[in-house]
Amino acid sequence: MIQMMMSAIGGSSATRGAQQQQALKLRKLVGFAIVSSGLAVIVAQALQHALGA
């Protein structure tokens, strides 16, 4: 309830800082997921090539 009121007013700098930090963590996590899935595709293709499938 208080958070809703704070965000409606504009929020405190601490709240904004926490939100920015959370957004940065989320961005890093999504980036890691994209990179790791790309590597998994490359490894799968290399295995298919090595096995001649």
Buried (B, 14 or more C-beta within 10 A) or exposed (E): EEEEEBEEEEBEEEEEEEEEEEEEEEEEEEEEEEEEEEEEEEEEEEEEEEEEE
